[in-house]
Amino acid sequence: MFRRFLKYFVSASFLGLVLGGLGIYYTVRGSRTHLSMDVAAESNVLDVRHPIPDLAILFQGRDIEEEKSNLRVITIRITNDGEANIHENDFDSRTPFGLRIDGGRIVRAQVTGSNSSYLAENLHPQLQPPDRIVFDKIIFDRARFVAVEAVILHSKSSTPHITPLGKIAGLDAIAVTNSFQEHDQQSFWSQAFNGAPAIQITRGFAYALLSLISIIAIGFLIAGIASIPGAWKKRTRRHLAGRFPSLGDPEQEKKRKAIEAIFVEHGPAALKRAKRLLSNEEKLKEALRTTKRFYGGGLGYPPAEVRQAMMIHSEINGVAVPGSLEPLFAAKLITYKDDQLTVDPDVKPLLDTYIEQTTESDVELEVDPPE
């Protein structure tokens, strides 16, 4: 008992030290400021895969097909993926906040989505021809994002790229990512372990919890499926027991019902085992005495005739009893107290009668169930 307590205490202490160390680490490190601009989507307005003679694509009065130009729509998602909110005063007042498109001319820019109505209504993207989009310096709360769609005219021989503009306190540079292109190039492991340490820790706990829930659910499912044959046999035995005649005397019927419970729960083999155990009361008493010492923590080891009974047993008044005798103990037809075993004199005749009834009914003998 003490060793088990010591093992749990050491495990809990170790877990507490780990969690405490992580808490101290993040407290000392402070909140991390981070803002990223991610190219979330790219598509061409028109996609001419094969040159067609005399084809003209006019845009603002110019034939962009003849000029070998292309119209591309790029969606840039601006996200505060750090651990701190970004306020208006965190932006450098001397430099504009926005982005530049290298290798193209911006035709139009507009907000197309956000998980914050404040960002969607107050970002106000403004064009500064030919290649800049400038935003208002507003509050970016943690985990909030806003998506800006830009239509870009560029040469077919070059691919436009974005460059962030502006400076934020506590952040060396605004990060640029391209999830649209990188997602297909990332390996499984890089996607699985992508994220900050805090995200990884949370993800680890979530995975562990989901695994535990899944294991428990699968265990219950397997147990349920495995119990179907036994439940069906028990249902069949209960239906058969209902066809046996009842006794007129209420006391005798109560005793018969206790024996019937042995048959319904464990089958005809358990009736024969009960009869065998009751055939030698002195031997049964010695077995119960030894078993009680074993479960009580004293010396002794259960004898062979009841050793299997330790697998499934019930505690009746502090006595570990075989499963085939449990209904008789529960009905107090058998008692064991102060080293005295008492068996109701009607039990053995009623047990013999019930065994004859099951035999006459051609009940299929089952494999001996564990007691």
Summary of the structure (lengths in Angstrom):
residues: 371
radius of gyration: 40.0
end to end distance: 27.2
largest distance: 113.0
contacts: 973
relative contact order: 0.09
helix: 45%
strand: 23%
